[in-house]
Amino acid sequence: MSVDRLGRIGSGIPVECATRLLEQNWPRSTLLTPADIGLGGRETAAAEFLGMVESLSDAGFLAYEALVFNSDGPMLVDATLTARGRAMLAREANRAN
């Protein structure tokens, strides 16, 4: 599946990892952390994660219950792709075929 459009939205690979993870968990929501999308212990992980959240949210592709900050870093509680995000992924998949 191609997520080229999503990859261009924000921070590239983390955006693609996040959308794949959310798509795999659909229709359930999930807890999403920087480590879940390949940012691990990088010093810039929190900033990159927040940039990805902002990009996907601003585009209308991501919904979540809460953004929590704790000593482990930021996390999204009950994150899921919106109908708009799923439709865009479907269009990208059709375009790739």
N, C-alpha and C positions, 0 to 999 in steps of 0.2 A: 504494500500500500504506500502511496506517495502522500507525504504530508509537507510537500514543498512550500505551500502557502503558509502553513503554520510555522515552518522553520524560518521563514523570512519575517514573521511577525516580531519576534523578539530575539532571544539569545540562542537561536539555532538548535543545537543538539538537545539541551535541556527541554526546550519546547516540544521537540519531537518525542522525547522519552516520556514527558508528562502526558501528552495526548495519547500515546500508545497505552500507557498504564491505565489511564482513565477509560479508554475505549475497551480494554480487556476486562475491566471491572463493571462495565455497564450491564445492567441498569443499577447496580449497587453503587453507593458513594464510597469513598475511601479516604483514609488519612494520608496526606501527601507531605513529604519532607524533602529537603534538599538531597539527602542521601538516596531517596527513592528514584530521583531523576538523574543520577550520576554525578552529582556535585560533591558528594562525600565530605571530606574534611577540609576542602579547599578554603583558603582564607577569605575568598570572595563569594563563598557559597550562599550566604544569607542575602547579599545584594543581588546576585544573579537569580536566585529563587524568587525574590520579590519582584524583580524585573520581569520574569516569566509570568508570574501571577498577574501583574499589572497589564502586560501585553494581551494575555488571553482573556482577561476580564473586560478590558476596554473594547476588544473585538467582539465581545458577546459570546465567547466560546466556553467560558468556565463559570461555574456557580459553586459556591461553598458556603457552609454554615458559619464558620468563624476562621479568622486568621489569628493564631496564637503565637506569642513570643515567650520562650522560656529559656532556661540555661542551656538547653540543647540546640536552640536556634528556632527559626520560624517553622510553623506547620499549618497546613490547611486541614480543617476538620470537615468531614463529609463533603469532599470535593467531587465534582462530577462534570461531565461535558453537558452543555446545554443542547437543546434541540438544534439550534443554529450550528454549534460545533460539530455535532454528529452529521448534520446535512452537508457541511463543508467537507468533512472527511469522506463521506460517500461520494461527493462530486469529484474529489481528488482521486479516489480509488477508481471510479469509472473512467476518468481521464487517463489514468495510468494503463488501463486495459485496452 
